[in-house]
């Protein structure tokens, strides 16, 4: 190498090293939720069935609220799809008045009275249990308590501060503020918990902070995520509408969209997006890094036909309003199991070898997971499992001792597990 070429090589090498340092680290594949059940029209357990469910939300206890759009009513279920309550006009006996119903409920009567709906397409439950409904074709928001009782309504058709044009989605943040996708006006509106205007942002366009049919909306850690449907992207804002970022483009690849609709965030800040035109769910971290996706067109378990909205709960479950299949599908973290092997008897003062394995339907849920060994009530060691989920401990035994291995669990990989053995001394 000549002196001149070596001089040229040095800065090139420096640039390469800098690029390697700044390059984002590869992330492990995110666990994909597994099908855990369904309910709705023609599905056992649905009372009294769903027609084109438009929106879905959960409360702190994991109960599921569904805007039963074509039936002009709201339904409330357990997390396993058992019917709890229906509300709307005429749902109890067909009378032209607001009613609550717990069994053998009928369709709602569409209209514009208090507690009456006309194609409701958005629903959200606040941290205090208030239920907000985007009453889409009435161009308003209605508020109820968790028992379905009417509280208040606000909004009317138009473009002003307290007007809407076909609001299609709604969410609340940790402080109870309400955010509405004012879809026909191509903007987001913000309100206090009682419906008082707190401003808003956006107009029609393709630039950062502009929208073309904003649809699904979710809040996490003070930020607001919006499915900008016709622009085939997700945009992120702070709570006052300050633009923070965006991701997505039209297509079928990982991280691409075709008519994204629903958006939801889980407790860890993962963002789930309904990629409606591709009949799938895509999962991202809070910065928009693609993690995983699932679903295809069809009517079988884990398949979708025009999925519309989704919601998460505190237990790692994901609920999807599978609109054209007239059902709700539930997805849960992959199930896990924990095994422990230990000798029944050892000599006093010797070390017992304790081994076992963590198993899961998703390989991502076993690699690099930490398990704890307890001796009596005290934690004596923590180990990271191998890529296959195996682990090994050694512990000194002086007297008869109960040993226990614990897996702490996570929203993505299932509930915590434990396994016990008693070791005797000879």
Secondary structure, 3 states (H helix, E strand, C coil): CCHHHHHHHHHHHHHHHHHHHHCCCCCCCCCCCEEEEEEECCECCCCCCCCCCCEEEECCCCCEEEEEHHHCEEEEECCCCCEEEEEEECCCCCCCCEEEECCCCCCCCCCCCCCCCCCCCEEEECCCCCEEEEEHHHCEEEEECCCCCEEEEECEECCCCCEECCCCEEEECCCCCEEEEEHHHCEEEEECCCCCEEEEECCECCCCCCECCEEEEEEECCEEEEEECCCCEEEEEECCCCEEEEECCECCCCCCECCEEEEEECCCCCEEEEEHHHCEEEEECCCCCEEEEECCECCCCCCECCEEEEEECCCCCEEEEEHHHCEEEEEECCCEEEEEECCCEECCCCEEEEEEEEEECCHHHCCCCEEEEEECCEEEEEEECCCCCEEEEEEECCCCEEEEEEECCECCCECCEEEEEEEEEC
